[in-house]
Amino acid sequence: MSGTLLRLHAVGAALALATLSLAACGDDLDQVKLTMAAGSPGGVYHALGTALADAWTRDPGIPRPQVATTAGSVDNLDRLRANQAQVGFSAADAAERKQQGDGGHKLYALARMHDDYLQLIVRDDVPATRLADLKGLRVSVGARDSGVWLIAQRLLTAADMSPSDLKVQYMDLRTSTTAMLDGQLDAFFWSGGVPTDAVTNLATTLKLRMLDLSDVLPKLRQTYPVYGSATLPASAYEQIGGGPVVTLVVRNFLLVNDTMSEEVAEALVRGLFQAQPALVAASPVARSIEVRSAIETTPIELHPGAMRYYRDVKV
């Protein structure tokens, strides 16, 4: 047998084992093996994913999932569709677009999690008060396979701009904050919970501001109703100067693919809510994770196993 065929058989066997493990009945949860697509270190996804992986070893008692570092929502979704991950986080806008694509495994939601806020962070000495003022400046628009990059593209279009108007850098959150600190970046886009630790930490050593997006949001939301808007008070980041800012809001989901059995999905959702104190300790955004709002996962369908849990607790 050729080397190529051997590799294909190996991949097929691995996928079959993953599917078999996910189809385990409730008595076989100790045999379930999961990989969780969890974004970049320093981000909220990664913090919540790490805490959740630890918590699931206690309830429902599965082997600790592998927490995979990824570029963000789009990368997470690609891994779920390819069954390279069986659990992952995504923003609603990226999930909506990916679910409409052809090929791969179907996506299901376990729960609505926290909401993300678009944070357009600039150095305080940058003379910019709105998105259009960043023309010609060094700006990170997120990693290429991230939900941040998806939002950045759409915001630039709403502002009648394109990436070519910027000195674009494609950096994840950690790389963006390092480049900003080193004087190699003027601004960066970030979509995450508030506060995000990496942004808070940067603000302790470098004076920062957050730009108001009220001039571009009406046009953006007319095209993409999946987004909301909110006013972040100055107290959202005590270390960042300036007053309140209007910015974009997008919901976040905890997703799985269609290889997961109802029994496993139900057990994971139950474990999610049992773990909320640990999740809050990992990131304050977890305070907003609540059973009644968790079912609000449109446009992604809830997994039948998740539905069993919500019916059981009479949501």
PEMO-V195336 format. One record per helix or strand. SS is the DSSP state (~ for helix, > for strand). FROM is the first residue (numbers start at 1). TO is the last residue. If there is no record, write none. Layout:
SS&FROM&TO, SS&FROM&TO
//
This chain:
~&3&22, ~&26&31, >&35&37, ~&44&56, >&66&68, ~&73&81, >&87&91, ~&92&99, >&107&123, ~&131&134, >&138&140, ~&147&158, ~&163&165, >&167&169, ~&173&181, >&187&192, ~&197&203, >&208&210, ~&214&223, >&228&232, ~&234&236, >&245&257, ~&262&274, ~&276&282, ~&284&288, ~&291&294, >&302&302, ~&304&312
//
